Amino acid sequence: MHLKTITCDDALADLKRFDTVIDVRSESEFAIDHLPGAVNCPVLTDAERSEIGTIYKQVSPFDARRAGAALVAANIARHLRHCFPERPRTWSPLVYCWRGGERSGSFAHVMARVGWRVQQLQGGYRAFRRIVVQTLETLPQRFDYRVLCGATGSGKSRLLGHLDRLGAQVLDLESLAAHRGSVLGGLPGCLQPSQKQFETRLWWALSRLDPGRTVFVESESRRIGACQLPSALLDAMRRSDCVRLDLPVPQRIRLLRDEYRHYERCPQQLCEQLDFLTTLHGQATVQRWKSMVTDGQWDALVTCLLQEHYDPVYLRSIRTNYRNAGQARHVLLDGADSADFERAACELVQGAA
């Protein structure tokens, strides 16, 4: 029986044709990055791969293959019983491993013998990764961006959410990176993706956008937490027209306290993050901020952080990196309520039509 394979270009042209995308690599390989929507069904776990590698080196390649075959067969059987117990004859999965070799071939062979319409991805994840990297060198430049600028706490992310709900095209980079972009920007209980996974998420988001329509995106620096933006995207954003949001300081404080409420519930974590600013502002200044944390002076703390750190950093960054910020369309928000952002979003959508 000849196993049916498909090139990565053809598979990615319409991933929806597959009922399930199955990554048979180990759990650690999968965690670093994987195809969009893939499920992980390792034919060899991390521990098993280490075990087989030891046998290969210390005993013989033959003994390693024999032991590995038994493990692969047992794992495939387990996945068929527990992950895909009642799939119909018409089920059409796509199976891949690192380079489209023995791991995915073994799994796909058994599935094909069952009678399912399985296809093995030629070149595996390695071919997919090559496409992502190459595409991100050119795809970001195909779009017309409107870059939302505004000082910290002016509501750029909230406005993006309202634009999205109104049907505008939005590229939410902070959501893709699982980080708000500053030293305090980590999301509670949420780890950032690896750089590879971030790039896959970005590639996938860009691939679904229409180049004929405006794309709204928030102004960002090169790094969002630990994730780095591709040069092609950053260059395209910095050449684009800007929209400047202005929100009164009391409303900015209210918004920031609302979005960073987790730090008020865990003051020690906030103090640990503030320590990262010691190099910029000195021990005395950081200690003053930490004293405000200890005393629960939240409004005063946010005011100081805006005046002494965030606003100066933002002004330097925006003047240096976004050449059109000086001619930006101005959006003045009277408040930080949902209705205020909804009105601003409606105006921007109408202006982009």
N, C-alpha and C positions, 0 to 999 in steps of 0.2 A: 504494500500500500504506500503510495506517494503522499507525503505530508504536504499540505498546502501552506505556502508561505506568502507574505505580502511585504512590499517595501515600506519603509518608514514614511516616505512621502505620500504614498497611496493611502496608508492607514490614517495619517494625520489629516488628510483631506476631508475625511468624514468619520470621526471616531464614533459618532452616534450609530453607525451601522452595526457596531458590535454590542451585543447584549451585556457583556462583561469584559473588562480589561483586567487581566490577571498577571501580576508581577510575581514570578517564582523565585526571585532572589531572596537572600537572607533578610531578616528583620532590620538589621543595621543599614544595609544597602538601601532598602526601601525607605527608611526614615530620612536618609540624606536627600533623596529626591526620587520621583517616580512620575509616570505618565499621569495626566489629569484623570481623576476618577478611578484610578486603578485600585484593586484590592490585593493584599499581600497573602500569598499562599506559598511559603518557602518549600522547595523540595529538599533543601538542606538548611537547617538553622545555623546561626553563628557558632554555637557550641559544636554542632555536628561537623561543620566545615573545618573547625580547628582540630577536631578529633581525626578526621580523614587526612588532613595535612600532616599531622604527626605520624600517622601510619605510613604515609607516602615516603616521608624522610627517614624514618627509623626502621621500617620493615621492608616494604617494597611497593612499587607502583601497582602491581597486580593485587596485592592484599588490600591496598587502599581502594582500588576500583571495586573489588568484591564487597568490601564493607560499605562503601558508598552506595552501591546499587541496592543493597538491602534497605538502607535508610531512605533512599529516594523512593523506592517502591512503597514502603510503609507510609511515608508522608503523603504521597499521591493518593493512596487509598484512604487515608484519614481526611484529606481535603474533599475527596469525592463524596464521602459519607456525610461529613458535617457541614461543608460549605455549599455544595451543589447537589443536594440529595434528590430533588424532584424536578430537575431541569428537563424540558421537553426535547423531543428529537430535533426540533427546529432551532434550539439554542445555538447562538453564534458567538463564541468567545474569541478574544485575541490574547495570546500568551506570549510573554517575553521574559528574557533573562538579561544578563549583562551584555552579551554580544550575539545572541541568537544561536547559541550552541546547544550543548548537551542537556542543560537543566530545563530549558523551555522545550527542547525537542522531546525529552522523555515525557513531560507532562502532556504536551500536545499529541504525542503518539497514542497514549492511552485514551485520551478524549476522542480522538479520531476513530479508534477501534470501537468505542462505545457507539459511535454514529453521529456525534455532534459535528456541527459545521465550524470546527476550530481552525484558526489560522495562526501561524507562528510568525512573529515579527522579525524580519531579516535585519541582522545587525544589532538587534536588541536595544537596550537602553543606551548603549554607546552611540548608536546611529541617531537616536532621538536627541541625545544631548548635543551632538554635533549640529543638528538642525536648529535647535534652540539658540545656540551661541551665534551661528551664522545669521539667523533671522533677526536677532536683536541688534545686529550691526546696521540694519537698513530699515526694518519695519517701523520703528518709532518716528522716522522722518517723513512718513507718508501722511501724517495727521496734522490738522489745524487745531492747535491747542489754545485754550484761554486759561491763563495761569492765575489762580486765586492767590493774591498777596495780602498781607495784613499781619500786624504784630501778633505775638503770642496771646491767645485768648480772644481774638477777634471773631472766632467762629468759622474758620475756613472749612474744617472737617464737617461741621454741622450743615453748612451751606451745601457742601458736596452731597450729603445725604438727601437734602431736599431736592436738589437738582436731579438726582437719580430717581427719586420717587415721581418726579414730574415727567420722566421719560427722556431726559437729556443724557447724552453720552458722558460718562464719568470714568476717570481712571483714578481709583483710590489707592495711592501708593502706600499710605500708612496702614491701610487694612491688609494689603498684600504682604507687607513687612511685619505685621503684628507689632507695631511700635509707633509711638507718636512723634518720634524724631528728635527729642531732646534728652538731656541727661536724666530727666525725670519721666521720660516717655515710655518706659516699659509697662506693658499691660499686665494687670494682676492675674496670676495663674496661667499665663500664656507665654510659652517659649517662642522666640523668633524662629522662622524657618532657616535652614542652611542657605548659603548664597546660591547654590544650585537650585534649591526648591523655590527661592524667591524669584529667580530668573525664569523658572518654568511657569510660576504663577503669572508673572508679568507677560511672558510670551503668550500665554493662554488668554489673558485679558485683552491684550492688543489684537490678537488674531480675531476676536469676535467684534471688534469695533468697525464702524463704517467710515472709510476715509473721506466720504463726501459730507460728513456732518462734523460739527465742532465737538472737540473733546475737552471737557473741563477737568483741570488737574490742580492740585495744591502746589504752591512753590515749595521746593525742597532743596536741601543741600545735597552733596554727593552721597552722603551716608544717611540712612534711616536706621538708627541703632547700629546693629552689626551688619546690616545689609547695604550693599553698594549699588547705586543706580548705574546702568550701562551708559557709557559716554554718549552714544547716539541719542538716547532719550534725553539726557540732561542737556545736551547741546540744543536739541530741538525745542525744549521747554524754555531755555534761556533766550532764544530768538523770538519767542512768541509774544503776542499781545497779552497784557495783564489786566486784571480787575483788582482794585484795591478795596479791601473791606476796612471800615472804621467803626469801632464800637466804643462807647464811653467807658472810661476806666472802671467805674463801679460795676458795670455790666460784665466787663472782662473778668474782674475778680470773681463775680458770681459764677460765671461760666466755668472758670478754671477750678474753682472749689468743687463744683458739681462733677466735673470730669475727672478730677484727681482725688475724689473722696476717699479712695482706698489708703492714701497716705495719712489722712487724718485718723483713720482707724488703726494705722500701724506707724506711729511716729518714729520708731527706731529705724525702720526701713528708709524713711525719708531722710533722716539724719545721715545714714550711711551713703545715700545718693548725693547729698549735699557735699560730702567730703570730696567728691570728684571735682568740685569747683574750687578747691583750695589753691591749686596752681594758678588759676586765673585771678582770684580775688583775695587771696591771703587768708591766713588762719583766723585773724581777728574778725574779719567780715563773716566768714562761714560760721564761726562760733556765735556771732550775734544772731544769725539766722536760726541756728539750732536752738538758741535760747528761746526764740519766739515759738518754735515747735514745742518745746517743753512746757511753755506757759500757755499753749493753746491760742496764741494770737494769730489766728489764721489769716484774717484780712490784712493785718499789718505785714505778715510774712509775704503774702502774695504781692502786695504793693511794692515791697523792697526788692523782691526777685524780678519783678517787671522793670522797675526803674534802674536797678543796678546791674542786672545781667541780661535778661531776655530782650528788652527793647534796644539797648545799644548793639548787642550781637546781631539782632535782626536787621537793623538799619545798615550796618556795615555789609552784611551778607547780601541784602537785596540790591544795594547800590553797586556792589561789585559784580554780581552774577546775573541780574535780570535787567538788561539794558533798556527795556521798554517800560519799566516800572514807573518812570517819571511821567509818562504819558498815559498811565493806566486810567481806565474808566473807574470812576469813584462811586462806591456803594456805601452810603451811610445808614447804619442800623441804629434805630432809636433804642432798641432793647434786645435782650437775648431770648425772648420767648419764641416758641415755634412759629407763631404767626409772623413775627418779624423776618425770620429766615425764609418762610414760605413766600412772602411778598418779594424779597430780594431775588429768590430763585426764579419766580415768574418773570421778573423784569429781565434777568439774564437770558432766560430761555427765549423770550420774545426778541431780544436784541440779537441773538445768534441765529434766528430763523432766516 
